[in-house]
Amino acid sequence: MTTTLDALYGFAFEAAGLEAVWRVAKALDAKRPLAAFVPALGLRLGGPFEVLAGIRTAPRTRDASWVHQRFAFDPPELLTVAYGSGDGNLRFGVWVDDVATGVACIAGNHDLGGGLADWGTTLAGALTRYAEGELDAAEDDDDPAWARRLASVIAALRSSARKRASKRKPTAHAGDALGVVVPARAWAKPRIDLLELGIAVALDEKRPVQRAIAEAKAAITRGRAGTALAIGRTLWRAPGTRKDAGSILSAAYTALGRLDHARVATIAARTVTRTMLVTRGRATR
């Protein structure tokens, strides 16, 4: 099944273990497997899983595959595979630094707390870890019905849940816990402190942001696209810097040969609201 996804998205999905989660979803709810985890976890399977379900309309371009159900402020490296509808838009996705190396880890994001995080090597492991945390909450809240639903999901996932930490090692911080992974030849430590830049972006401070934009553009000219990528990713999170961040990211990804990421940055930069993007296409069957 993942060979279909590999062809559609342009990178290898096998390491993420989506097929194992899909088998569990169909066992939990054969009629509505995409919604199988909603009662316990509040998460719906989406993106690539819609292709596996045979209901996703296959886009005519790879761009549309990468953009579909993407949250606009997520980095281009994060491809949504499961999402919630509550406050904060909790979602999980496969994290792809470069299509040549495939899925690097499973990442989670939440707009209201925690932000981006590395959730390990497989989706089953990530969902199990999340369910175990929710089970503690259900027991603290004395909600036995919810606790039973969570225990059922944990038991179903356990045989496929490899909760190993990923071996991904970021080259640099980029305003979030995932950072960036780039070749040494494309990297030089930025003059501007990226942690301080992240604070300046959050506070809408113009002067440090303008200095960062100038440094990113100069870095691309000097062949340090990785440096520009780290700066652009740090600028990416705020509406006021979206246009400049999109331009920087597009140029940096292109210089690194990450053309899918470049196109996603260009498309997503047009959206300044924290929304989920949806695309159309033609039937897969």
C-alpha positions as CSV (number, residue, x, y, z in Angstrom):
1,M,0.0,0.0,0.0
2,T,2.8,2.4,0.8
3,T,4.2,2.1,-2.7
4,T,1.1,4.0,-3.9
5,L,1.8,6.7,-1.4
6,D,5.5,6.8,-2.3
7,A,4.6,7.4,-5.9
8,L,2.0,10.1,-5.1
9,Y,4.1,12.0,-2.6
10,G,7.6,11.4,-3.9
11,F,9.2,9.9,-0.8
12,A,9.3,6.6,1.1
13,F,6.6,6.2,3.8
14,E,7.6,2.7,5.0
15,A,9.5,3.8,8.1
16,A,6.5,5.7,9.5
17,G,4.4,2.5,9.9
18,L,1.2,3.9,8.4
19,E,0.0,0.5,7.2
20,A,0.1,-0.8,10.8
21,V,-2.1,2.0,12.0
22,W,-4.5,1.5,9.0
23,R,-4.9,-2.1,10.0
24,V,-5.8,-1.2,13.5
25,A,-8.2,1.5,12.3
26,K,-10.1,-1.0,10.2
27,A,-10.2,-3.4,13.0
28,L,-11.6,-0.8,15.4
29,D,-14.2,0.5,12.9
30,A,-14.5,-1.3,9.6
31,K,-17.2,1.0,8.3
32,R,-15.5,4.3,9.1
33,P,-11.8,3.6,9.7
34,L,-10.7,7.2,9.1
35,A,-12.8,8.1,12.3
36,A,-11.8,5.0,14.3
37,F,-9.6,7.0,16.7
38,V,-12.1,9.9,17.2
39,P,-14.0,8.4,20.2
40,A,-10.9,7.8,22.3
41,L,-8.3,10.2,21.0
42,G,-10.4,12.9,19.2
43,L,-8.1,12.4,16.2
44,R,-9.2,11.7,12.6
45,L,-6.9,10.0,10.1
46,G,-6.4,12.1,7.0
47,G,-4.0,13.0,4.1
48,P,-2.3,9.8,3.0
49,F,-4.9,7.7,4.8
50,E,-7.7,9.1,2.6
51,V,-5.7,7.5,-0.3
52,L,-5.5,4.2,1.5
53,A,-9.3,4.4,2.1
54,G,-9.9,4.9,-1.6
55,I,-12.0,8.0,-1.0
56,R,-9.3,10.6,-1.4
57,T,-9.3,12.2,-4.8
58,A,-5.9,11.8,-6.2
59,P,-4.5,15.2,-7.1
60,R,-3.2,15.8,-10.6
61,T,0.0,17.4,-9.1
62,R,2.3,16.4,-6.2
63,D,1.9,20.0,-4.9
64,A,-1.8,19.3,-4.1
65,S,-0.9,16.1,-2.3
66,W,1.6,17.9,0.0
67,V,-0.8,20.8,0.7
68,H,-4.0,18.8,1.3
69,Q,-5.0,19.0,5.0
70,R,-1.8,20.9,5.9
71,F,-2.2,23.4,8.6
72,A,-1.0,26.7,7.0
73,F,1.5,27.6,9.8
74,D,3.1,24.2,10.0
75,P,6.6,24.0,8.4
76,P,6.7,22.5,4.9
77,E,8.5,19.5,6.4
78,L,5.3,18.4,8.3
79,L,2.7,16.4,6.3
80,T,-0.5,15.9,8.3
81,V,-1.7,12.3,8.8
82,A,-4.0,12.7,11.8
83,Y,-5.8,15.7,13.2
84,G,-8.2,16.9,15.9
85,S,-11.0,19.4,15.7
86,G,-10.8,20.8,19.2
87,D,-9.0,23.9,20.6
88,G,-5.4,24.1,19.4
89,N,-5.8,21.9,16.4
90,L,-3.7,19.0,17.7
91,R,-2.2,17.0,14.7
92,F,0.4,14.4,13.9
93,G,2.3,14.1,10.7
94,V,5.3,12.6,9.0
95,W,8.3,14.8,9.1
96,V,10.3,14.9,5.9
97,D,13.5,16.9,5.9
98,D,14.4,15.8,2.3
99,V,12.4,13.5,0.0
100,A,15.7,11.6,-0.8
101,T,15.9,10.4,2.8
102,G,12.1,9.8,3.4
103,V,10.3,10.1,6.7
104,A,12.7,11.3,9.5
105,C,10.2,11.0,12.4
106,I,6.7,11.4,13.5
107,A,6.0,15.0,14.6
108,G,3.1,16.5,16.6
109,N,2.0,20.1,16.8
110,H,-0.5,22.0,18.9
111,D,-1.3,25.7,18.5
112,L,-2.1,26.3,22.1
113,G,0.5,24.4,24.0
114,G,3.7,22.4,23.5
115,G,4.2,23.3,19.9
116,L,6.2,21.1,17.5
117,A,7.7,17.9,19.0
118,D,9.4,14.8,17.8
119,W,7.2,11.8,18.7
120,G,9.5,9.0,17.7
121,T,9.8,6.7,14.7
122,T,6.3,5.3,14.0
123,L,2.8,6.6,14.0
124,A,1.6,3.7,16.1
125,G,4.2,4.5,18.7
126,A,3.2,8.2,18.7
127,L,-0.5,7.4,19.0
128,T,0.1,4.9,21.8
129,R,2.2,7.4,23.7
130,Y,-0.5,10.1,23.3
131,A,-3.2,7.6,24.3
132,E,-1.3,6.6,27.5
133,G,-1.1,10.3,28.5
134,E,-4.8,10.7,27.8
135,L,-5.5,7.6,29.9
136,D,-3.8,9.2,32.9
137,A,-6.1,12.2,32.4
138,A,-9.2,10.1,32.1
139,E,-8.4,8.3,35.3
140,D,-7.6,11.6,37.1
141,D,-11.0,12.9,35.8
142,D,-12.8,9.7,37.0
143,D,-14.1,9.1,33.5
144,P,-14.3,5.3,33.2
145,A,-16.1,5.3,29.8
146,W,-13.3,7.3,28.2
147,A,-10.7,5.3,30.1
148,R,-12.1,2.1,28.6
149,R,-12.0,3.5,25.1
150,L,-8.4,4.6,25.5
151,A,-7.4,1.2,26.9
152,S,-9.0,-0.5,23.9
153,V,-7.0,1.7,21.5
154,I,-3.8,1.1,23.4
155,A,-4.3,-2.6,23.3
156,A,-5.0,-2.5,19.6
157,L,-1.9,-0.4,18.8
158,R,0.5,-2.2,21.2
159,S,1.6,-4.9,18.8
160,S,2.6,-2.3,16.2
161,A,3.8,0.4,18.6
162,R,7.6,0.8,18.5
163,K,8.0,3.8,20.8
164,R,11.7,4.3,19.9
165,A,13.1,7.8,19.8
166,S,14.1,9.0,16.3
167,K,17.8,9.3,15.4
168,R,17.2,12.6,13.7
169,K,19.7,15.2,14.8
170,P,18.9,18.9,13.8
171,T,21.7,21.0,12.5
172,A,20.2,24.0,14.2
173,H,17.2,25.4,16.1
174,A,14.7,27.2,13.9
175,G,12.2,28.7,16.3
176,D,10.8,25.2,17.3
177,A,11.9,21.9,18.7
178,L,12.4,20.2,15.3
179,G,14.9,22.7,13.9
180,V,16.5,22.0,10.5
181,V,18.7,19.3,9.0
182,V,21.0,20.6,6.2
183,P,24.3,19.5,4.7
184,A,27.4,21.0,6.3
185,R,28.4,22.7,3.1
186,A,25.2,24.7,3.2
187,W,25.5,25.8,6.8
188,A,27.2,28.6,8.7
189,K,26.0,29.8,12.1
190,P,23.8,32.9,11.7
191,R,25.0,36.1,13.2
192,I,21.6,36.7,14.6
193,D,20.5,34.5,17.6
194,L,17.6,32.3,16.4
195,L,16.1,32.0,19.9
196,E,16.1,35.8,20.2
197,L,14.7,36.2,16.7
198,G,11.8,33.9,17.6
199,I,11.0,36.1,20.6
200,A,11.2,39.2,18.3
201,V,8.9,37.6,15.8
202,A,6.4,36.8,18.6
203,L,6.6,40.4,19.8
204,D,6.4,41.8,16.3
205,E,9.6,43.7,16.7
206,K,10.5,45.1,13.3
207,R,14.2,45.9,13.5
208,P,15.6,42.4,14.3
209,V,13.2,40.9,11.8
210,Q,14.5,43.1,9.0
211,R,18.1,42.3,10.0
212,A,17.3,38.6,9.9
213,I,15.7,38.9,6.4
214,A,18.7,40.7,5.1
215,E,21.0,38.0,6.6
216,A,19.0,35.2,5.1
217,K,19.1,36.7,1.6
218,A,22.9,37.2,1.9
219,A,23.3,33.6,3.1
220,I,21.6,32.3,0.0
221,T,23.9,34.4,-2.2
222,R,26.9,33.0,-0.4
223,G,25.8,29.4,-0.9
224,R,24.6,29.0,2.7
225,A,21.0,27.9,2.0
226,G,20.8,26.0,5.3
227,T,21.4,29.2,7.2
228,A,18.7,30.9,5.3
229,L,16.4,28.0,5.9
230,A,16.8,28.2,9.7
231,I,16.1,31.9,9.6
232,G,13.1,31.5,7.3
233,R,11.6,28.8,9.4
234,T,12.0,31.0,12.5
235,L,10.1,33.8,10.7
236,W,7.5,31.4,9.3
237,R,5.3,31.3,12.4
238,A,3.9,34.8,12.5
239,P,1.3,36.4,10.1
240,G,3.3,39.6,9.8
241,T,6.4,37.9,8.4
242,R,4.7,35.3,6.2
243,K,5.4,36.9,2.9
244,D,9.1,37.4,3.5
245,A,9.5,34.0,5.2
246,G,7.8,32.3,2.2
247,S,10.2,34.0,-0.2
248,I,13.2,33.0,1.9
249,L,12.1,29.4,2.4
250,S,11.3,29.0,-1.3
251,A,14.8,30.2,-2.3
252,A,16.5,28.1,0.4
253,Y,14.6,24.9,-0.3
254,T,15.3,25.4,-4.1
255,A,19.0,25.8,-3.5
256,L,19.0,22.6,-1.4
257,G,17.2,20.7,-4.1
258,R,14.0,20.3,-2.0
259,L,11.6,21.5,-4.6
260,D,8.4,20.0,-3.1
261,H,9.1,22.0,0.1
262,A,9.8,25.1,-1.9
263,R,6.4,24.9,-3.6
264,V,4.6,24.2,-0.4
265,A,6.2,27.3,1.2
266,T,5.1,29.4,-1.7
267,I,1.5,28.1,-1.6
268,A,1.1,28.2,2.2
269,A,2.7,31.7,2.5
270,R,-0.5,33.1,0.9
271,T,-2.5,32.0,3.9
272,V,-2.2,34.2,7.0
273,T,-4.9,32.4,9.1
274,R,-4.2,29.3,11.2
275,T,-6.4,27.0,9.1
276,M,-6.2,23.6,7.5
277,L,-5.8,23.7,3.7
278,V,-7.8,21.4,1.5
279,T,-7.3,20.5,-2.2
280,R,-9.3,18.7,-4.8
281,G,-8.5,16.1,-7.3
282,R,-9.8,13.1,-9.2
283,A,-11.0,9.7,-7.8
284,T,-8.4,7.1,-7.0
285,R,-10.6,4.2,-8.0
